[in-house]
C-alpha cells in the first residue's frame, strides 16, 4: 500500500442534504432567479435535489444582442450584464459548486410566442455563423463570462427553420455549448434537427426534454414516438392539479412504459415551491435504488481535477464513495491532487465499490499521478484514529497546562461543561473511547456515561464542550489523531481542535479552536498507571520490573492505593524522583513498620511485598528569603530573561552577568519545600512551557499551577538542582553558549547544577584583570572564579606570610575556603592559556 505524505489543510463545514443519484431531474427557472431573489433562490436550487437547471430565457434580438428578463446581457461581443446584475455570473457558477446537487446549468432560447429563432434565422442568413458574426461574438462573450453554462436548451415554438437552426447550434457546439431540446410539436422537424446536428458534431445534442403539459399535453400518452436515439426526459408543470398524487403516478407510468431516464418541471418562478418534494418524485423512481448523502459536505478531503490544487475542488466527508456517488459531485474524469484535513486519510481504489489494491494518501498530495492514482474509480475517506485507544479507560491531560479533562464541579447531569482541572483521579476524570460508524470515537465519562459534544452543535471558534446523551451526531464524534506522544481531538462537525481558551487557569472551560498548533490543543492520553505525577514509581517486581505505577505527593492508605490499581503486599522496587521521599508502612493507615527512601531502590529486601500504605512528600532544601543571581555550574553563565521585558511566555536563558535586575530572582515559598521562582524586575513566575522533557522554561503570570513550582535539591559544593514539581525533570542549561535556552531535562550532569549567589555577594565582586573576577568578597565558604572563557590549570591560596594554605590542580571555577581562619589571603590562579598567574587579595570571614 503506497502512502503520500505532504501537508494538511482545514476547511469549514455546514449541513448536507440527502438525495438519490443517477436520475436526470431538471427544473426550468423563471423569474425566481432575479437579483432581488438571489439570496433565497441560489441556495434553494443548490439543495433542491435537481441535477440540472435551465435558466429561462435568453432572448436574441434583431441586432444580435442577448437579453435576459428584459436586460441586455451581451452586446457587440461584450458581456455587459454585470452593470445591471453584478452577482449574476457568480450566482450561476455557484449552482455547480461541489456543495450543490446541480450538475449542469443551461440557458433556454425560445418559448411560446418568442421570436428569438426568427432573429437567429435572419442573422445567420445575413452574417453566417463565423467568428466575425454577431451571434458568434456575443455567445462567445457569454461563454467567457459564465463558463458554467454547459448547454443551450432549444425551445423553438414558431419559426422552425431547419437550416439556420442547425447552423446556429453547430456554432454553439464549437463555442463549447451542448444542445438540449424542449419540443412539444413538429416531431419531424426535431427528428431532422437532431440527425443533422449530430451528424455534423457527434454528441452535440445530448438530451430531449419532452413537454407533456399545456400545448404538449398529448405527448403524455405518446412519449416513445419521440425517441430519437438521444437521452430523453418527460416534463410536467409544478402547479399541476393534485400535484401530490398526480405527478408521482404519472412518472410511475412513464417509468414502466417508456425509455425516459428522468423528468423535469416547468417552472420554478416563486420561492414558495418545495423543490425537494418535486425532485424526490423523479430521483426516488429513476435511481436504481442508490441513495447518498451529498450536497454541502464537510471538507474532510477535497479533490481537485488538476495538479497543485487547481480547478474546482470537490469536498468529501468521511465515508465510502463508489463511482455513482463521485459522479454526483461533478467529478467525471481523472483527479490530480487532494487536500486532507488533519486527522483524515483517503484510500483511492482502481475499481468501483472500493475494489482492488488502494493507494492511501495521509496528507496533502499535489500530484497524484506520481503514485499512479489519478484514475481512481472509487475511494474511501476515513479518520486516522489511534486504534489502541478503543474501549480503554484513560485520563486526558493537557500538554500546556498539565491539567486534566474533567466535568465542571463533578455535576453528573446532561449539559455539564467540560473543564480542565487539577488531578483528582476520580471517575469524573476518567474517560472511555468507543468507536462509531464514522470511524471516529465518542468519548464517554467514566461516572455518568454521557458523551462529550460541542454545545449547540456549534462550528464557532471557542464554542464550549459539554456532556450529553449520544445521538450519533457529528458534533458528538471525534477524530483522536496521534501527534508524537500526544493526541489532537478533532470534532467531525467543525474540524476544529479541542483546546482550552484560558489555557493557564484551573477550571477553565474546554472549547474548540481553529489553532491546532497551540500546545493547548494537544492532549496526553494516560492509563491510570501513568496519570499521576512521577514523584515516585512503584513496581511489583525487583529491578523495576512489571507495570510501574506513578504516585505523586500525598498520603495513600490501602483503599486509596487500590483505587489506582495497586494491590497490597506486592511492592518490590521503587524509583524516587530527586527531591522527594517515600515512607512505606507495613500496615494500613500509615502504621506498623516503616521504611523511608529518598533514592531508587531496586529491591526492597526485608520490606519486599510488605507495603500496605505509603506517604510521599517533597524533601527539597530551604532557601532564605533574599534576592539571588543564579549561575550554571557548567557554563558559568547566569539565569536571565531572553530580552528585558515583562511579556508572558518569554523564554528563560543563560547569559553573562550584567548586573541587570532582569537577572535577579527571588524564591517564593509555596509550602512543603516547594518554591516559585519570581523575577525581581517583572514580578513574573518561572514555569515549564509544557509538560514534556526538553521544553523551555519561561516567565508567566502567577497561576499557582504545579508547572510553576520547583524543589531545590542540594548537590556537592553548594550547588542545587531545580526539580519541576509537575514533571520531576530538572532545569538544565541546554548548551554552554551565551543566550542559550534553559530547558527541563532528565540529565543530572553539571549543566543541571546551579549556584545561588545572593545579590549582596554579587555586588562585592573583585576583578583581578582582563575580565577575571572572584566573588563574593568577603567570603564565607566557596570563593567563585569567573574565568571569562579560560581553563584553570592551578589554584593556590596563600596567607600574608607567603605560606600555601590551599592548593588544587582541578579545572573548577570555585574553591572551598570554609576551613580557613578569618583574615586576609592571596589567591594565585594559573590558566592553561597563560603562564602568567592572576593574583588578588581577598578577605575570609565567618
KAMOQUI-V315529 format. One record per residue. RES is the residue in three letters. PHI is phi as a letter, one per 30 degrees, with the letter a starting at -180 (NA if undefined). Layout:
RES,PHI
RES,PHI
//
This chain:
UNK,NA
UNK,d
UNK,b
UNK,c
UNK,b
UNK,b
UNK,b
UNK,b
UNK,b
UNK,c
UNK,b
UNK,c
UNK,b
UNK,a
UNK,d
UNK,b
UNK,c
UNK,c
UNK,b
UNK,c
UNK,b
UNK,i
UNK,d
UNK,c
UNK,b
UNK,b
UNK,b
UNK,d
UNK,c
UNK,c
UNK,d
UNK,d
UNK,c
UNK,d
UNK,e
UNK,d
UNK,c
UNK,e
UNK,d
UNK,c
UNK,d
UNK,d
UNK,d
UNK,d
UNK,d
UNK,d
UNK,c
UNK,d
UNK,j
UNK,d
UNK,c
UNK,b
UNK,b
UNK,c
UNK,d
UNK,c
UNK,b
UNK,c
UNK,c
UNK,c
UNK,c
UNK,d
UNK,d
UNK,j
UNK,d
UNK,c
UNK,b
UNK,b
UNK,h
UNK,i
UNK,c
UNK,d
UNK,c
UNK,b
UNK,b
UNK,h
UNK,i
UNK,b
UNK,d
UNK,c
UNK,d
UNK,d
UNK,d
UNK,d
UNK,b
UNK,d
UNK,c
UNK,d
UNK,d
UNK,d
UNK,d
UNK,d
UNK,d
UNK,d
UNK,d
UNK,c
UNK,d
UNK,d
UNK,c
UNK,b
UNK,d
UNK,d
UNK,c
UNK,a
UNK,b
UNK,b
UNK,c
UNK,c
UNK,b
UNK,k
UNK,j
UNK,d
UNK,i
UNK,d
UNK,c
UNK,e
UNK,d
UNK,d
UNK,d
UNK,d
UNK,e
UNK,d
UNK,d
UNK,d
UNK,d
UNK,d
UNK,c
UNK,i
UNK,b
UNK,d
UNK,e
UNK,d
UNK,d
UNK,d
UNK,d
UNK,d
UNK,d
UNK,d
UNK,d
UNK,d
UNK,d
UNK,d
UNK,d
UNK,d
UNK,d
UNK,b
UNK,d
UNK,d
UNK,d
UNK,c
UNK,b
UNK,c
UNK,d
UNK,c
UNK,c
UNK,d
UNK,b
UNK,a
UNK,d
UNK,h
UNK,c
UNK,d
UNK,d
UNK,d
UNK,d
UNK,d
UNK,d
UNK,d
UNK,d
UNK,d
UNK,d
UNK,d
UNK,d
UNK,d
UNK,d
UNK,j
UNK,c
UNK,d
UNK,b
UNK,b
UNK,c
UNK,b
UNK,d
UNK,b
UNK,a
UNK,h
UNK,e
UNK,d
UNK,e
UNK,d
UNK,d
UNK,d
UNK,d
UNK,d
UNK,d
UNK,d
UNK,d
UNK,d
UNK,d
UNK,d
UNK,b
UNK,e
UNK,i
UNK,d
UNK,c
UNK,b
UNK,a
UNK,c
UNK,c
UNK,d
UNK,d
UNK,b
UNK,b
UNK,h
UNK,d
UNK,c
UNK,e
UNK,d
UNK,d
UNK,e
UNK,c
UNK,b
UNK,d
UNK,d
UNK,d
UNK,c
UNK,d
UNK,c
UNK,i
UNK,b
UNK,e
UNK,b
UNK,b
UNK,b
UNK,c
UNK,b
UNK,c
UNK,d
UNK,c
UNK,e
UNK,e
UNK,h
UNK,e
UNK,e
UNK,c
UNK,d
UNK,d
UNK,e
UNK,d
UNK,d
UNK,d
UNK,d
UNK,d
UNK,d
UNK,e
UNK,d
UNK,b
UNK,b
UNK,c
UNK,d
UNK,c
UNK,l
UNK,a
UNK,b
UNK,b
UNK,c
UNK,a
UNK,c
UNK,b
UNK,a
UNK,d
UNK,d
UNK,d
UNK,c
UNK,d
UNK,d
UNK,d
UNK,d
UNK,d
UNK,d
UNK,e
UNK,d
UNK,d
UNK,d
UNK,c
UNK,c
UNK,c
UNK,i
UNK,i
UNK,c
UNK,b
UNK,a
UNK,d
UNK,b
UNK,i
UNK,d
UNK,d
UNK,d
UNK,d
UNK,d
UNK,b
UNK,b
UNK,c
UNK,b
UNK,d
UNK,b
UNK,d
UNK,h
UNK,i
UNK,c
UNK,i
UNK,d
UNK,d
UNK,b
UNK,d
UNK,b
UNK,c
UNK,e
UNK,l
UNK,c
UNK,b
UNK,d
UNK,d
UNK,d
UNK,d
UNK,d
UNK,d
UNK,d
UNK,c
UNK,i
UNK,c
UNK,c
UNK,b
UNK,d
UNK,b
UNK,b
UNK,a
UNK,b
UNK,c
UNK,b
UNK,d
UNK,e
UNK,j
UNK,b
UNK,b
UNK,b
UNK,c
UNK,c
UNK,c
UNK,d
UNK,b
UNK,d
UNK,h
UNK,h
UNK,c
UNK,j
UNK,d
UNK,d
UNK,c
UNK,c
UNK,c
UNK,c
UNK,b
UNK,e
UNK,b
UNK,c
UNK,a
UNK,d
UNK,d
UNK,d
UNK,c
UNK,h
UNK,c
UNK,d
UNK,c
UNK,e
UNK,c
UNK,b
UNK,a
UNK,b
UNK,c
UNK,b
UNK,d
UNK,c
UNK,c
UNK,d
UNK,d
UNK,d
UNK,d
UNK,e
UNK,i
UNK,d
UNK,c
UNK,b
UNK,c
UNK,b
UNK,c
UNK,d
UNK,d
UNK,d
UNK,d
UNK,i
UNK,c
UNK,c
UNK,d
UNK,b
UNK,d
UNK,d
UNK,h
UNK,h
UNK,d
UNK,d
UNK,d
UNK,d
UNK,j
UNK,d
UNK,d
UNK,c
UNK,b
UNK,c
UNK,b
UNK,d
UNK,d
UNK,b
UNK,i
UNK,d
UNK,d
UNK,d
UNK,c
UNK,c
UNK,b
UNK,b
UNK,c
UNK,b
UNK,d
UNK,b
UNK,d
UNK,d
UNK,j
UNK,c
UNK,b
UNK,c
UNK,c
UNK,c
UNK,d
UNK,d
UNK,c
UNK,c
UNK,i
UNK,d
UNK,c
UNK,d
UNK,b
UNK,d
UNK,e
UNK,i
UNK,h
UNK,d
UNK,c
UNK,d
UNK,d
UNK,i
UNK,d
UNK,d
UNK,c
UNK,b
UNK,c
UNK,a
UNK,d
UNK,d
UNK,b
UNK,h
UNK,c
UNK,e
UNK,d
UNK,c
UNK,b
UNK,b
UNK,d
UNK,c
UNK,c
UNK,d
UNK,b
UNK,h
UNK,c
UNK,b
UNK,b
UNK,c
UNK,c
UNK,c
UNK,d
UNK,d
UNK,d
UNK,c
UNK,h
UNK,d
UNK,b
UNK,d
UNK,b
UNK,b
UNK,d
UNK,c
UNK,d
UNK,c
UNK,c
UNK,d
UNK,i
UNK,d
UNK,d
UNK,d
UNK,b
UNK,c
UNK,b
UNK,d
UNK,c
UNK,d
UNK,d
UNK,d
UNK,d
UNK,d
UNK,c
UNK,b
UNK,b
UNK,c
UNK,c
UNK,b
UNK,d
UNK,e
UNK,d
UNK,c
UNK,d
UNK,d
UNK,d
UNK,d
UNK,d
UNK,b
UNK,c
UNK,c
UNK,b
UNK,d
UNK,b
UNK,d
UNK,h
UNK,i
UNK,c
UNK,i
UNK,d
UNK,d
UNK,b
UNK,d
UNK,b
UNK,c
UNK,e
UNK,l
UNK,c
UNK,b
UNK,d
UNK,d
UNK,d
UNK,d
UNK,d
UNK,d
UNK,d
UNK,c
UNK,j
UNK,d
UNK,c
UNK,e
UNK,i
UNK,b
UNK,d
UNK,b
UNK,b
UNK,b
UNK,c
UNK,c
UNK,d
UNK,e
UNK,j
UNK,b
UNK,b
UNK,b
UNK,c
UNK,c
UNK,b
UNK,d
UNK,b
UNK,d
UNK,h
UNK,i
UNK,b
UNK,i
UNK,d
UNK,b
UNK,b
UNK,c
UNK,b
UNK,c
UNK,b
UNK,e
UNK,b
UNK,d
UNK,a
UNK,d
UNK,h
UNK,d
UNK,c
UNK,d
UNK,i
UNK,c
UNK,d
UNK,c
UNK,b
UNK,b
UNK,b
UNK,b
UNK,b
UNK,d
UNK,b
UNK,d
UNK,d
UNK,c
UNK,c
UNK,d
UNK,d
UNK,a
UNK,c
UNK,b
UNK,c
UNK,b
UNK,c
UNK,d
UNK,d
UNK,d
UNK,c
UNK,i
UNK,c
UNK,c
UNK,d
UNK,b
UNK,d
UNK,e
UNK,b
UNK,d
UNK,a
UNK,c
UNK,d
UNK,d
UNK,i
UNK,d
UNK,d
UNK,c
UNK,b
UNK,c
UNK,b
UNK,d
UNK,d
UNK,b
UNK,i
UNK,d
UNK,d
UNK,d
UNK,c
UNK,c
UNK,b
UNK,b
UNK,c
UNK,c
UNK,d
UNK,c
UNK,j
UNK,h
UNK,i
UNK,c
UNK,b
UNK,c
UNK,c
UNK,c
UNK,d
UNK,d
UNK,d
UNK,c
UNK,i
UNK,d
UNK,c
UNK,d
UNK,b
UNK,d
UNK,d
UNK,a
UNK,d
UNK,c
UNK,d
UNK,j
UNK,d
UNK,d
UNK,c
UNK,b
UNK,c
UNK,a
UNK,d
UNK,d
UNK,c
UNK,i
UNK,d
UNK,e
UNK,d
UNK,c
UNK,c
UNK,b
UNK,c
UNK,c
UNK,c
UNK,d
UNK,b
UNK,d
UNK,i
UNK,i
UNK,c
UNK,b
UNK,c
UNK,c
UNK,c
UNK,d
UNK,d
UNK,d
UNK,c
UNK,i
UNK,c
UNK,c
UNK,d
UNK,b
UNK,d
UNK,e
UNK,b
UNK,d
UNK,d
UNK,e
UNK,i
UNK,d
UNK,d
UNK,c
UNK,b
UNK,c
UNK,a
UNK,d
UNK,d
UNK,b
UNK,d
UNK,d
UNK,d
UNK,c
UNK,c
UNK,b
UNK,c
UNK,c
UNK,c
UNK,d
UNK,e
UNK,d
UNK,d
UNK,d
UNK,d
UNK,c
UNK,d
UNK,c
UNK,c
UNK,d
UNK,a
UNK,h
UNK,i
UNK,d
UNK,b
UNK,b
UNK,a
UNK,d
UNK,b
UNK,d
UNK,b
UNK,c
UNK,b
UNK,c
UNK,c
UNK,c
UNK,b
UNK,d
UNK,d
UNK,h
UNK,j
UNK,d
UNK,c
UNK,d
UNK,c
UNK,a
UNK,b
UNK,b
UNK,c
UNK,b
UNK,d
UNK,d
UNK,d
UNK,i
UNK,d
UNK,d
UNK,c
UNK,b
UNK,a
UNK,b
UNK,c
UNK,d
UNK,d
UNK,b
UNK,c
UNK,a
UNK,b
UNK,d
UNK,c
UNK,d
UNK,d
UNK,d
UNK,d
UNK,d
UNK,k
UNK,c
UNK,b
UNK,b
UNK,c
UNK,b
UNK,c
UNK,c
UNK,c
UNK,d
UNK,d
UNK,a
UNK,d
UNK,d
UNK,d
UNK,c
UNK,b
UNK,a
UNK,d
UNK,a
UNK,c
UNK,c
UNK,b
UNK,d
//
